[in-house]
Amino acid sequence: MHGWNCPHSYFITRTSDYSIKTRNRCVLGGGGGRESVVSACDMKCGITYFKTAGIVLSSLHVLAYLNLPIICKGEGCRTVPLAGHVGFDSLPDQLVNQSISQGFCFNILCVGETGLGKSTLMDTLFNTKFEGEPATHTQPGVQLQSNTYDLQESNVGLKLTIVSTVGFGDQINKEDSYRPIVEFIDAQFEAYLQEELKIRRLLHNYHDSRIHACLYFIAPTGHSLKSLDLVTMKKLDSKVNVIPIIAKSDAISKSELTKFKIKITSELVSNGVQIYQFPMDDEAVAEVNGTMNAHLPFAVIGSTEELKIGNKMVKVRQYPWGTVQVENEAHCDFVKLREMLIRVNMEDLREQTHSRHYELYRRCKLEEMGFKDTDPDSKPFSLQETYEAKRNEFLGELQKKEEEMRQMFVQRVKEKEAELKEAEKELHEKFDRLKKLHQDEKKKLEDKKKSLDDEVNAFKQRKTAAELLQSQGSQAGGSQTLKRDKEKKNFYCFTVNSAVCCMLHETQGPVWASCRRPFPVQQSWASLSLIPP
């Protein structure tokens, strides 16, 4: 322990063999009860890894979970040696056993156009047959299908989630094809954040659905990336670990494939697309990861068809001109992809998702909600202070909005009252006009009625005068009228015993006459006797 002057050194005792490395150099190692020290300054250089029982674990998890004893060597602290074996050196083994019992989860997002072999590659990667039906090219939009499977290998359980982009690149207008993918990734981050912010959190039983790796399938055109590929990867590189792969790489020749890889890398760099780089901090895997980074993007082939070659059954794709072996590194990069994705860097992909992409989303989301780490004077804020400040700010804004709404309500009431008064005034004016018009019409009708009454009275007076004159005239001329009536002669004809007779009535009395000759009759009508001619 001599030579360690860092005031933040950790003192760790371990009885079994182990090795912990920082991103720069090995600072912890040994066994058989030897003491070792890990400097906190070195820990800031990056994530360390702990290897035991054949499993590589992040030291961030180990140190945080194990709560290893920390003895400061700075002012006021001193190193206390142990007199004998205590037993907390078995905590890493306990962590390993607990992790194995709980199992692990890994989520893969497959992005690519329909027909590039995404489902086939997943079946080939995990050496099984996942459920699913081939997608068609008639989808109206991009849809994401998520399927979760429980896998078991030896005594390690893995909950694998495969998310496929159905209909990606099949539309005429591909402008917003990336949007459903980004929204899906953000939705998983938001679900985890909401679970994390709960008062009663159940993160140990929570199914983490955050995307740990995005395999972006590139069509083997042999020319360059499509604009859709560049735009989509640019939108995704800050939210997920993007690993570009060339699908169905046996469709182009080897020379064309080499040029295609160089062209893709050049376009990604020129457009600022940040793809996932395998970590170089662990010396145990730095060399192989550096070599694999130079092979990106991987040119892969997927197939579940097996053929016996020699004494071994291998996965192949058969063509009329020959056979392509999936696990033959001379034919494709499938083995490299499987090694880097599953066997070497799966934990780093999970760690990068949590510490980089999720933390970025969480920070932006909390900043949008008003939470800050420091006050305007760059002094640290506690969560309670941040909450109180945000609450006071919210109450202030609420009171301000309430006052604005009250003033707006008063203003609208005044405007409405003015409108109602104006309408009332118009109604009164209209009523007065109608009332005056009614009075004028009434006066005209009364005048007309009066004139009609006068005419009726005058008519009655004239009628009375006429009747009076007529009665006076009838009395005065009654004798003359009687005299004129006597002088009148009346002549009547009638039939008697089938003979036509005529009677002449004169003032002297009735006289009978036939059609041929008249004859005198008696003077009295009562004694009239009919005499045939």
Disulfide bonds with the S-S distance in Angstrom:
none
